[in-house]
Amino acid sequence: MSSLDPKDRKIVEPIRRLVRKSIPGVEEVIKWNTLAYQKDGKIVGAIMVHKEHVNLQFWRGAELTDKRGLLIGEGKGMRHVKFYAPKEVENPDLGRLLEKAGRLK
């Protein structure tokens, strides 16, 4: 985390807090050279820092009901949410999506 640009860290830190708050028992691990989250040994998602934004990836996002249209992607399984500013993390619907992702078996 210390190697992150301060602008990115301002987005990543609130995402980290929200993930840990929303998914009881989640573990932060480094996988594929990025910060990932797993529960019961299964990957739930990851935080990916890009040049212009930060993605919160949901490994099984295609299985989640997303009435607010936060999740982006069309692949078989993974979806993500893009963040350009720290205040975007405050969306209560995001916490609900994380809770659902943490309960997938």
Number of C-alpha atoms within 10 A of each C-alpha: 11 6 6 11 10 11 12 20 17 14 21 25 13 16 23 18 11 17 23 17 14 18 22 12 12 20 18 17 14 11 11 8 8 13 17 21 26 17 19 11 9 14 19 25 25 24 19 17 20 10 6 9 14 22 20 22 21 26 19 18 27 18 15 16 12 14 8 8 9 14 22 16 12 10 9 11 13 18 22 22 18 19 19 14 14 17 11 14 23 12 10 10 15 21 18 14 19 21 17 16 22 25 11 13 7
